[in-house]
Amino acid sequence: MIRNLTSIIFGVFIMLFSGCAYFNFTPGDKPSATSPKLVSPPGQKQFWNNAKLFGPVPAMYQDEGNKECAAQGDGKAIGYHPDPKDYYGKSMGKRGYLCAVF
């Protein structure tokens, strides 16, 4: 019982402080005019600064987004932005996807 409780508390802690798309970190109604930005340096697990800057994934990009997320080990694409920024604040020159583990 205590082991289960410890696991639950640890899991919640990880979810709250990891920056992943958990709980209420969902995309907005449409991609924002402000671009989302990666907040972790290259070579590390990549996280976006604000999930609300993404919009829903257009149907024509869902497969591409799912493949991109799967390649990173992050389930499927739940958000889309046409012009995301990299860690250095420069345009990535490709579409960005918000990924979530299911």
C-alpha positions, 0 to 999 in steps of 0.5 A: 500500500505504501509502495503504491502511494509512493509511486503515485506521488512520485508519478504526479511530481514527475508530471507536474515538473517535467514540462510534458503535455499532461493534465491541462497542457492542451493546445488552443483553438487555433495556432497562435500568432506567437510561435511556441519555443523549445525550452530544452537544449539540443541533445536533451528531451525537448519540451515546448514553452506553452502548449496553448500556442498550438492549435489542433492538428489538421487532418492532413498533417496528423500522420506526419505528426504522429510519426514525428512524435513516435520517433521521439517516443512521445505517443501521438500528435495533439497540437500543431503550429506552422512556425515553431522556434528552436531553443535559440529562438530561430524558426525551425523551418518546419511544422511543430507538433505537441506530443502526448503519451497515451 
